[in-house]
Amino acid sequence: MMKLRFLCANHRGELEQNASRAIKFWQTGFDTGQFYTDRYQWADAIPHLGCAFEAAEILLTHGSVDIEVSCEWLTSSALLLAISFKSTNYTNEAEDVIWMAINRLEQQLAQDPSQALWVSRHLARLYDQLKICIAMDEHSARESRAEVNLSGPIRLVH
């Protein structure tokens, strides 16, 4: 496990130092993830979209690409990753990804309030998806409670 963390840290460091490589990782990860989601192969899409999401965050943090482009890439990656998680019944992970993107964009907005108009559009998209995830999670919880109630002993009242 320690070796894996070391490799991931090295990989992240490499992408932080090499913007063109980070851009390629984002593009490849996003395109491959989109390919799998178009075919409803959600589990196959997740690792590629996770890579794209991380690369977009690196690009935004280091200002390697136009800020508006980086925010679009971060939002698009987060939304597709969240949909893939949600489609494989990992609703909590879907919500976590959306919250990470929201927090990162709000941080960007705090750094430069002049970006409010277009950052708010990205935030609106993320909050809309978050509402869907929460609604689905509540619906699943109600269904689970209904199943538990139905499977219990049936009593007749006289």
C-alpha positions as CSV (number, residue, x, y, z in Angstrom):
1,M,0.0,0.0,0.0
2,M,2.8,2.4,0.9
3,K,4.4,1.7,-2.5
4,L,1.1,2.6,-4.3
5,R,0.9,5.9,-2.4
6,F,4.5,6.7,-3.3
7,L,3.8,6.0,-7.0
8,C,0.6,8.1,-7.0
9,A,2.5,11.0,-5.3
10,N,5.3,10.7,-7.9
11,H,2.7,10.7,-10.7
12,R,0.9,13.7,-9.3
13,G,4.2,15.5,-8.9
14,E,5.2,14.7,-12.4
15,L,1.9,16.1,-13.7
16,E,2.3,19.2,-11.6
17,Q,5.7,19.8,-13.3
18,N,4.6,19.0,-16.8
19,A,1.5,20.9,-18.0
20,S,1.4,19.3,-21.4
21,R,1.5,15.9,-19.9
22,A,-1.3,16.8,-17.5
23,I,-3.4,18.1,-20.4
24,K,-2.9,14.8,-22.3
25,F,-3.8,12.8,-19.1
26,W,-7.0,14.9,-18.8
27,Q,-8.0,14.5,-22.4
28,T,-7.2,10.7,-22.5
29,G,-8.9,10.1,-19.2
30,F,-12.0,12.1,-20.1
31,D,-12.3,10.7,-23.6
32,T,-11.9,7.1,-22.4
33,G,-14.3,7.7,-19.5
34,Q,-16.8,9.2,-22.0
35,F,-16.4,6.2,-24.3
36,Y,-17.3,3.8,-21.4
37,T,-20.2,5.9,-20.1
38,D,-21.7,6.1,-23.6
39,R,-21.8,2.3,-23.5
40,Y,-23.1,2.2,-19.9
41,Q,-19.9,0.6,-18.7
42,W,-19.8,2.8,-15.6
43,A,-17.3,0.7,-13.6
44,D,-14.8,0.8,-16.5
45,A,-15.3,4.6,-16.8
46,I,-14.5,5.4,-13.1
47,P,-10.7,5.1,-13.1
48,H,-10.3,7.0,-16.3
49,L,-12.6,9.8,-15.1
50,G,-10.9,9.9,-11.7
51,C,-7.6,10.5,-13.6
52,A,-9.2,13.2,-15.6
53,F,-10.7,14.9,-12.5
54,E,-7.3,14.9,-10.8
55,A,-5.5,16.2,-13.8
56,A,-8.1,19.0,-14.2
57,E,-7.6,20.0,-10.5
58,I,-3.8,20.1,-11.0
59,L,-4.2,22.3,-14.1
60,L,-6.5,24.6,-12.3
61,T,-4.3,24.8,-9.2
62,H,-1.1,25.5,-11.2
63,G,-2.7,27.9,-13.7
64,S,-1.3,25.8,-16.5
65,V,-4.3,26.4,-18.7
66,D,-6.7,29.2,-19.0
67,I,-8.7,29.3,-15.7
68,E,-12.1,29.2,-17.4
69,V,-11.0,26.1,-19.4
70,S,-9.6,24.5,-16.3
71,C,-12.9,25.1,-14.4
72,E,-14.9,23.6,-17.3
73,W,-12.6,20.5,-17.4
74,L,-12.9,20.1,-13.6
75,T,-16.7,20.5,-13.7
76,S,-17.2,18.1,-16.7
77,S,-14.9,15.5,-15.2
78,A,-16.6,15.7,-11.8
79,L,-20.1,15.4,-13.3
80,L,-19.3,12.4,-15.4
81,L,-17.4,10.7,-12.6
82,A,-20.3,11.4,-10.2
83,I,-22.8,9.9,-12.7
84,S,-20.6,6.9,-13.1
85,F,-20.4,6.4,-9.3
86,K,-24.1,6.9,-9.0
87,S,-24.8,4.4,-11.7
88,T,-22.8,1.8,-9.9
89,N,-24.7,2.5,-6.6
90,Y,-21.8,4.4,-5.0
91,T,-24.0,7.5,-4.2
92,N,-21.8,8.6,-1.3
93,E,-18.7,8.7,-3.6
94,A,-20.7,10.6,-6.2
95,E,-21.6,13.2,-3.7
96,D,-18.0,13.4,-2.4
97,V,-16.7,14.1,-5.9
98,I,-19.3,16.8,-6.5
99,W,-18.4,18.4,-3.1
100,M,-14.7,18.3,-3.9
101,A,-15.4,20.1,-7.2
102,I,-17.7,22.6,-5.5
103,N,-15.1,23.3,-2.8
104,R,-12.3,23.8,-5.4
105,L,-14.4,26.2,-7.5
106,E,-15.4,28.2,-4.4
107,Q,-11.8,28.4,-3.5
108,Q,-11.1,29.7,-7.0
109,L,-13.8,32.3,-6.6
110,A,-12.5,33.4,-3.3
111,Q,-9.1,34.0,-4.9
112,D,-10.5,36.0,-7.8
113,P,-14.1,37.3,-7.3
114,S,-14.1,38.8,-10.8
115,Q,-14.7,35.3,-12.1
116,A,-18.0,35.1,-10.4
117,L,-20.2,35.1,-13.5
118,W,-18.8,32.0,-15.2
119,V,-17.7,30.1,-12.0
120,S,-21.3,30.4,-10.8
121,R,-22.5,28.6,-13.9
122,H,-20.2,25.7,-13.1
123,L,-21.3,25.7,-9.5
124,A,-25.0,25.7,-10.5
125,R,-24.3,22.6,-12.7
126,L,-22.6,20.8,-9.7
127,Y,-25.3,21.8,-7.2
128,D,-28.0,20.5,-9.6
129,Q,-26.3,17.1,-9.9
130,L,-25.8,17.1,-6.1
131,K,-29.6,17.5,-5.6
132,I,-30.2,14.6,-7.9
133,C,-27.7,12.4,-6.0
134,I,-29.3,13.3,-2.7
135,A,-32.8,12.7,-4.0
136,M,-31.8,9.3,-5.3
137,D,-30.1,8.5,-2.0
138,E,-33.3,9.4,-0.1
139,H,-35.4,7.4,-2.5
140,S,-33.2,4.3,-2.0
141,A,-33.4,4.7,1.7
142,R,-37.2,4.8,1.6
143,E,-37.2,1.7,-0.6
144,S,-34.9,-0.1,1.8
145,R,-37.2,0.8,4.7
146,A,-40.2,-0.4,2.7
147,E,-38.6,-3.7,2.0
148,V,-37.7,-4.2,5.7
149,N,-41.3,-3.4,6.7
150,L,-42.8,-5.8,4.1
151,S,-40.5,-8.7,5.0
152,G,-41.4,-8.5,8.8
153,P,-44.1,-10.6,10.3
154,I,-47.7,-9.8,9.2
155,R,-50.1,-9.4,12.1
156,L,-53.9,-9.4,11.8
157,V,-55.8,-7.1,13.9
158,H,-59.2,-8.4,15.2
